[in-house]
């Protein structure tokens, strides 16, 4: 089984992510990494956090890698939890 790294997503392609919000609710998002449009945030991978740009509502979000359940990119699904 292939090990997942965030480098897999830095190609600028849209990916799907399923994660658990702070309130415990499971949510889905279509997102991209490395979007510079209107960005006031920097990409951060400190403390397991990373910044994504939501294609659903054109906003930036910081996700914790520990809260991510699944990522699908280029037809490949990665299950992290």
C-alpha positions in Angstrom: 0.0 0.0 0.0 1.3 3.4 -1.0 2.1 5.9 1.8 0.3 9.3 1.4 2.1 12.6 1.5 0.9 16.1 0.9 3.3 16.3 -2.0 0.9 14.1 -4.0 -1.5 17.0 -4.0 0.8 19.9 -4.9 0.3 19.3 -8.7 -2.5 21.8 -8.7 -5.2 19.3 -9.4 -8.6 19.4 -7.6 -9.0 16.6 -5.0 -11.8 15.5 -2.8 -11.3 15.3 0.9 -13.5 13.9 3.7 -12.7 15.1 7.2 -14.2 15.5 10.7 -15.0 19.0 11.8 -14.2 20.2 15.3 -17.9 19.7 16.2 -17.6 16.0 15.2 -19.5 16.3 11.9 -18.1 14.5 8.9 -17.8 16.8 5.9 -16.7 16.7 2.2 -14.9 19.3 0.2 -13.4 19.6 -3.3 -10.2 21.5 -2.9 -6.8 22.5 -4.2 -3.4 23.2 -2.7 -1.1 26.0 -3.8 -3.8 28.5 -4.8 -2.4 32.0 -4.7 -5.6 34.0 -5.6 -6.5 36.4 -2.8 -4.3 34.5 -0.5 -3.4 36.1 2.8 -2.5 32.8 4.3 0.7 30.8 3.7 0.8 27.1 3.1 1.4 25.5 6.5 2.2 22.0 7.3 3.2 22.8 10.9 1.6 20.7 13.6 -0.1 18.5 11.0 -2.1 21.5 9.6 -2.3 22.4 5.9 -4.2 25.1 4.0 -6.6 24.2 1.2 -8.7 26.3 -1.2 -12.3 25.1 -1.3 -13.6 24.9 -4.8 -17.2 24.7 -3.3 -17.3 28.2 -1.9 -13.9 29.8 -2.9 -12.5 30.1 0.6 -9.4 29.0 2.3 -9.5 26.5 5.1 -6.9 25.0 7.4 -7.3 21.3 7.9 -5.6 19.0 10.4 -4.2 15.9 8.7 -5.3 14.0 11.8 -9.0 14.8 11.1 -8.8 13.7 7.4 -10.5 10.4 6.7 -10.2 10.1 3.0 -8.6 11.9 0.0 -9.3 11.1 -3.6 -6.9 12.5 -6.2 -6.4 11.4 -9.8 -8.8 8.5 -9.3 -6.7 7.1 -6.4 -8.3 7.0 -2.9 -6.2 7.3 0.2 -7.8 6.4 3.5 -6.0 8.0 6.4 -8.0 7.0 9.4 
